Each structure stands twice: as C-alpha cells, then as structure tokens.
Amino acid sequence: MVARVIAEMSRPSVPGLFFRILIVSLIFPCWRAGAQESPYIVTYDHYLEEPGSLEVEYFSTFGTQHEGNDFHAFWTEFEYGTTAWWTTELYLDGQTTFHDSTVFTGFRVENRFRLLQREHLVNPVLYVEYEQISGADKILKEIEGHDVEADLATSNGASRKEHKHELELKLLLSSTFKGWNAAVNPIVTKNLLPSEPWEFAYAIGASRPLALRASPNRCNFCLENFVAGVEMYGGLGNTQSAGLHDTSHYLAPAVAWNLPSDWTFRLSSGFGLNDNSHRLLLRWGLSREFPGFSEIVRRLVGGRP
C-alpha cells in the first residue's frame, strides 16, 4: 500500500498532482493560520490572504420564502494570496429549492487590492468581481438595488433561463482598534449583458474577539478563539430610482470559531427588517487555510530526485 502511494505521488500527470496535494494536506494538518478570521459573511474587512496561502471555504444559506418554496443555497470559495496587496478568489454557486430542484447557478471571480501598504486608521481595499450566474442564483452574497424577497419565488426551471454577466465594485473601508473591527462596504453593480442601470448597496459590520489575551495553553474552546459581531446589509436602489423604496435590508448577529488546526466555523442569523425581506437568512460556513500552499505546489510540480 505504501509503495502504491509513493508511486502515485511520483507521477507527473494532473490527477497524480492533485493526489499528491491531497496527501500532503492530510499528512500535515497542523499548519497554523496567520490570523483570526472575522465572523462576517457579507461584509469584508481589510485583511487579505497571506501571500502564497490558499483558503478553501464552504458556505450555506437557508432562506424562508413567502409565496414560494424555502431554499438552501451554497457556494465554495478558493481564496489565494497572490501578493501581500492582492488576493484573488473563485466562487462556485448552487442551490436547492425545496419541492423543486437542485441547480448549479454559476461562478464568480473576485479580486481585492489593498491600496495602502501599512496599517492606518482607515484601511481602503478595492474589490472587483465578475459574475456569470443565472437568475436562479440564491446565495445572496450581497443584497443589491431593488432586490426583494419576491424575486426568488420563481421556479428554478424559469429563473435559470435568465443569464447575468455582472460587474461588481466595492470599496472596503475597515479599521481595527483595541480588538474592535469596524467595516463599511459601499457597493455598485451592473449587469453588462444586457446593459442595465448601475445598482447600489451597502454592508456594514462590527466585531471583536471575546478575549484579547491569548491562553498560554493550546485549546479549542478558549475565549480568544471566538469572534462575535453583527452585520447590516441591504440595497439602495439604482441610477434610475435611488433610495430605500422597494429595497430589502437585514440585521445579522454572527460568530466565528477559530480552531488551532486552521479550521474556522462561522454562523450568522440574518433577520429581515422590512416587508420586502426574507424573514430569516440562516448562514453558516466552514473554512480551512493552507499556509505556504504555493511553495508546496512548486515542490510537487518540480519533483525531487
């Protein structure tokens, strides 16, 4: 058995390469993460992925639906630290609408660029995302323009026929002081094909670890491993009709549990603040960071004598 594993890891083929990466990730589960993860699921702070590190994340959203079926939307993220000032991500989206069907709804490519090298009172990050999704997408990663609950009541068979090619821009403004983080994200989006008006949105959040002083012993349930916070997010209309009319908004308490083994678990309950909103958006996510991933891949691809 050992000989077969060694032989498989020595193959230069693409399947063999992925097998080697998987074996390495299982053999070395003790890689340490560079920093605590925030509890935010919609809001972004200014922290980027460590250069050369890969973070793999899975998120779910359960949403209630008036005049339609409840749904479970899910997405997987692959976040890579390209440089100290540039992080890139790939999203793969899908959803299950109860008593309907399960569909793949598209992909997103995200890039975040830190505009100031050093830490400041307010730290700006430019966010640029391209989305190629169908009208059946329900992950609700952000609430834009005049997005309201009724938009998601359409059956999957009908909504998946709509195709969106969207450009999304955010300015991530974030500050950390005495353990507290505050983040504000103004958002603009535009469906490129067919061309539609620019839509406006926002997300704001605040969070803090339950303890700032680290325990001298390695532990899973120490207070410093938990970060609690709250988010608020919603739409602000578009260039033709800006404002709060026919928009939806949510308030979402959230918590993150950062384990010493580089795993992070997030839980968030979003409550609709007006009649246009879903009553509940229950979100949870699981992620793991692989520091030094680029160096490991480089060694695997290059091989060793």
C-alpha positions as CSV (number, residue, x, y, z in Angstrom):
1,M,0.0,0.0,0.0
2,V,2.8,2.4,0.9
3,A,4.6,1.6,-2.3
4,R,1.5,2.3,-4.3
5,V,1.1,5.7,-2.6
6,I,4.7,6.6,-3.3
7,A,4.4,5.5,-6.9
8,E,1.2,7.6,-7.4
9,M,2.9,10.7,-5.9
10,S,5.8,10.4,-8.3
11,R,3.6,10.6,-11.4
12,P,3.8,13.9,-13.3
13,S,0.2,13.7,-14.5
14,V,-2.5,16.2,-13.4
15,P,-4.5,13.6,-11.5
16,G,-1.3,12.5,-9.8
17,L,-0.5,16.1,-8.9
18,F,-3.9,16.6,-7.2
19,F,-3.4,13.3,-5.4
20,R,-0.1,14.4,-4.1
21,I,-1.5,17.7,-2.9
22,L,-4.3,15.9,-1.1
23,I,-1.9,13.5,0.6
24,V,0.3,16.5,1.8
25,S,-2.8,18.3,3.2
26,L,-3.8,15.2,5.2
27,I,-0.3,14.4,6.4
28,F,0.3,18.0,7.7
29,P,-2.9,19.1,9.4
30,C,-1.1,21.2,11.9
31,W,-0.3,24.2,9.6
32,R,-1.0,27.3,11.6
33,A,-3.2,30.1,10.3
34,G,-1.7,33.6,10.1
35,A,-4.6,35.5,11.8
36,Q,-8.1,35.1,13.2
37,E,-10.9,35.0,10.8
38,S,-13.8,37.5,11.2
39,P,-17.4,36.4,11.7
40,Y,-18.6,38.4,8.7
41,I,-20.2,36.5,5.8
42,V,-21.4,39.5,3.7
43,T,-19.2,42.4,5.0
44,Y,-15.4,42.5,4.2
45,D,-12.7,43.9,6.4
46,H,-9.3,45.0,5.1
47,Y,-7.4,41.8,5.8
48,L,-6.1,39.8,2.8
49,E,-5.0,36.2,2.4
50,E,-1.3,35.7,3.3
51,P,0.9,35.6,0.2
52,G,1.2,32.1,-1.2
53,S,-1.5,30.7,1.1
54,L,-4.8,29.1,0.0
55,E,-8.0,29.1,1.9
56,V,-10.9,26.7,0.9
57,E,-14.3,27.7,2.2
58,Y,-17.8,26.3,2.0
59,F,-20.9,28.4,2.9
60,S,-24.6,27.7,3.1
61,T,-27.7,30.0,3.2
62,F,-31.1,28.7,4.3
63,G,-33.8,31.2,3.3
64,T,-37.5,31.3,4.1
65,Q,-39.8,32.3,1.2
66,H,-43.3,33.9,1.1
67,E,-45.5,32.6,-1.7
68,G,-42.8,30.1,-2.7
69,N,-40.6,27.3,-1.5
70,D,-37.8,27.7,1.0
71,F,-34.3,27.2,-0.3
72,H,-30.8,26.2,0.6
73,A,-28.1,28.0,-1.4
74,F,-24.5,27.0,-1.2
75,W,-21.1,28.1,-2.6
76,T,-17.5,27.1,-2.5
77,E,-14.6,29.6,-2.4
78,F,-11.0,29.1,-3.3
79,E,-9.1,32.2,-2.0
80,Y,-5.4,32.6,-2.8
81,G,-2.9,35.2,-1.6
82,T,-1.3,36.3,-4.9
83,T,0.8,39.0,-3.2
84,A,0.8,41.0,0.0
85,W,-1.5,43.5,-1.6
86,W,-3.6,41.3,-3.9
87,T,-6.0,38.4,-3.1
88,T,-8.0,36.5,-5.7
89,E,-10.9,34.2,-5.3
90,L,-13.1,31.8,-7.3
91,Y,-16.7,31.1,-6.3
92,L,-18.8,28.1,-7.5
93,D,-22.6,28.6,-6.7
94,G,-25.5,26.3,-6.5
95,Q,-28.9,26.0,-4.7
96,T,-31.7,23.6,-3.8
97,T,-35.2,24.9,-3.7
98,F,-37.4,22.6,-1.7
99,H,-40.1,20.8,-3.7
100,D,-38.4,22.0,-6.9
101,S,-34.9,21.1,-7.9
102,T,-31.1,21.5,-7.3
103,V,-29.2,23.5,-9.9
104,F,-25.7,24.9,-10.5
105,T,-26.1,28.6,-10.8
106,G,-22.7,29.9,-12.0
107,F,-19.3,31.2,-10.9
108,R,-17.7,34.4,-9.7
109,V,-14.1,35.7,-9.9
110,E,-13.2,38.2,-7.2
111,N,-10.0,40.3,-6.7
112,R,-9.2,42.5,-3.8
113,F,-6.4,45.1,-3.9
114,R,-5.0,46.8,-0.8
115,L,-4.5,50.5,-1.6
116,L,-2.2,51.4,1.4
117,Q,0.7,49.2,2.3
118,R,0.8,49.9,6.1
119,E,-1.9,49.9,8.7
120,H,-3.8,53.2,9.0
121,L,-6.8,54.4,11.0
122,V,-8.9,53.6,8.0
123,N,-7.6,51.0,5.5
124,P,-9.1,51.0,2.0
125,V,-9.3,47.9,-0.2
126,L,-10.6,47.9,-3.8
127,Y,-12.9,45.0,-4.6
128,V,-13.6,43.9,-8.2
129,E,-15.8,41.0,-9.1
130,Y,-17.1,39.4,-12.3
131,E,-20.1,37.2,-12.1
132,Q,-21.6,34.8,-14.7
133,I,-24.7,33.5,-13.0
134,S,-28.3,32.5,-13.8
135,G,-31.4,34.1,-12.4
136,A,-31.7,31.0,-10.2
137,D,-28.7,32.1,-8.1
138,K,-29.8,32.5,-4.4
139,I,-26.6,32.7,-2.4
140,L,-27.5,36.4,-1.6
141,K,-23.8,37.2,-1.0
142,E,-25.0,40.8,-1.1
143,I,-28.4,42.5,-1.5
144,E,-28.3,44.9,-4.4
145,G,-30.5,47.6,-5.9
146,H,-34.2,46.7,-5.6
147,D,-33.6,43.1,-4.8
148,V,-36.6,41.9,-2.7
149,E,-37.9,38.5,-1.4
150,A,-40.4,38.1,-4.2
151,D,-37.6,37.9,-6.8
152,L,-36.7,34.4,-5.6
153,A,-40.2,32.9,-5.7
154,T,-39.9,31.9,-9.4
155,S,-39.4,28.3,-10.1
156,N,-35.9,27.1,-11.0
157,G,-37.0,26.0,-14.4
158,A,-38.0,29.5,-15.3
159,S,-35.4,31.5,-13.4
160,R,-32.3,29.5,-14.7
161,K,-33.2,30.7,-18.3
162,E,-32.1,34.2,-17.2
163,H,-28.3,34.8,-17.6
164,K,-26.4,37.6,-15.9
165,H,-22.9,38.9,-16.6
166,E,-22.3,41.3,-13.7
167,L,-19.5,43.6,-12.7
168,E,-19.4,44.4,-9.0
169,L,-17.2,47.0,-7.4
170,K,-16.8,47.7,-3.7
171,L,-14.7,50.0,-1.6
172,L,-13.8,48.1,1.6
173,L,-13.2,50.6,4.4
174,S,-12.0,48.9,7.6
175,S,-10.4,49.9,10.9
176,T,-9.2,47.9,13.9
177,F,-8.7,49.5,17.4
178,K,-8.2,47.8,20.7
179,G,-9.6,44.5,19.4
180,W,-12.6,46.0,17.8
181,N,-13.1,45.9,14.0
182,A,-15.5,48.2,12.1
183,A,-16.0,47.8,8.4
184,V,-18.1,49.7,5.8
185,N,-18.6,48.5,2.2
186,P,-20.3,50.8,-0.3
187,I,-21.2,48.6,-3.3
188,V,-22.1,49.3,-7.0
189,T,-23.0,46.6,-9.5
190,K,-24.0,46.5,-13.2
191,N,-25.4,43.7,-15.4
192,L,-23.4,44.0,-18.6
193,L,-25.4,41.8,-20.9
194,P,-27.9,43.2,-21.5
195,S,-26.8,46.6,-20.2
196,E,-28.8,47.7,-17.1
197,P,-28.6,50.6,-14.7
198,W,-25.9,50.7,-12.0
199,E,-27.3,49.3,-8.7
200,F,-26.3,50.4,-5.2
201,A,-25.9,48.5,-2.0
202,Y,-24.1,48.6,1.4
203,A,-22.8,46.3,4.0
204,I,-21.5,47.3,7.5
205,G,-20.2,45.3,10.3
206,A,-18.5,45.4,13.8
207,S,-16.8,42.6,15.6
208,R,-14.4,41.8,18.5
209,P,-12.8,38.6,19.9
210,L,-14.3,37.5,23.2
211,A,-10.9,37.8,24.8
212,L,-7.8,39.7,23.7
213,R,-5.2,37.9,25.8
214,A,-4.2,34.5,24.5
215,S,-4.2,31.5,26.8
216,P,-0.7,30.0,27.4
217,N,-2.1,26.6,26.5
218,R,-3.2,25.3,23.1
219,C,-7.0,24.9,23.3
220,N,-10.1,24.8,21.2
221,F,-12.6,26.5,23.5
222,C,-10.6,29.4,24.8
223,L,-12.4,32.7,24.6
224,E,-9.8,34.2,22.3
225,N,-10.8,31.7,19.6
226,F,-14.3,33.2,19.3
227,V,-15.1,36.4,17.5
228,A,-18.5,37.9,17.8
229,G,-20.0,40.6,15.7
230,V,-23.0,41.9,13.8
231,E,-23.7,42.9,10.2
232,M,-26.3,45.0,8.5
233,Y,-26.7,44.9,4.7
234,G,-29.2,45.9,2.0
235,G,-30.0,47.5,-1.3
236,L,-30.1,51.3,-2.1
237,G,-31.9,51.3,-5.5
238,N,-30.2,52.2,-8.8
239,T,-29.3,55.1,-11.0
240,Q,-33.0,55.4,-12.2
241,S,-34.5,55.1,-8.7
242,A,-32.0,55.5,-5.9
243,G,-33.1,55.3,-2.2
244,L,-34.9,52.9,0.1
245,H,-38.1,52.5,-1.9
246,D,-38.7,48.8,-2.8
247,T,-35.5,47.6,-1.2
248,S,-34.7,44.9,1.4
249,H,-32.4,45.1,4.5
250,Y,-31.1,42.6,7.1
251,L,-29.5,42.6,10.5
252,A,-27.4,39.6,11.3
253,P,-25.6,38.7,14.5
254,A,-22.6,36.4,13.7
255,V,-19.9,34.5,15.4
256,A,-16.6,32.8,14.2
257,W,-14.8,30.0,16.0
258,N,-11.2,29.8,15.0
259,L,-9.6,26.5,15.8
260,P,-5.8,26.0,16.3
261,S,-5.9,23.4,13.5
262,D,-6.6,26.2,10.9
263,W,-10.3,25.4,10.6
264,T,-12.9,28.2,11.1
265,F,-16.6,27.8,11.6
266,R,-19.0,30.7,11.1
267,L,-22.7,31.1,12.0
268,S,-25.0,34.0,11.2
269,S,-28.7,34.6,11.5
270,G,-30.0,37.4,9.3
271,F,-33.4,38.9,10.2
272,G,-35.4,40.8,7.6
273,L,-36.0,44.4,8.6
274,N,-39.0,45.2,6.3
275,D,-41.8,43.5,4.4
276,N,-39.6,43.2,1.3
277,S,-37.1,41.0,3.1
278,H,-36.9,37.3,3.8
279,R,-37.9,36.7,7.4
280,L,-34.8,34.6,8.0
281,L,-31.4,34.0,6.2
282,L,-29.6,31.4,8.3
283,R,-26.0,31.2,7.1
284,W,-23.1,29.0,8.2
285,G,-19.6,28.4,6.8
286,L,-16.6,26.2,7.2
287,S,-13.1,27.1,6.0
288,R,-9.5,25.9,6.2
289,E,-6.3,27.7,5.4
290,F,-3.2,26.1,3.9
291,P,-0.3,28.5,4.6
292,G,2.7,28.1,2.2
293,F,0.5,26.4,-0.4
294,S,2.3,27.8,-3.4
295,E,5.7,26.5,-2.2
296,I,4.2,23.0,-1.6
297,V,2.7,23.0,-5.2
298,R,6.0,24.3,-6.6
299,R,7.9,21.4,-5.0
300,L,5.3,18.9,-6.1
301,V,5.3,20.1,-9.7
302,G,9.1,20.3,-9.8
303,G,9.6,17.0,-8.1
304,R,12.6,15.9,-6.2
305,P,15.4,13.4,-7.2
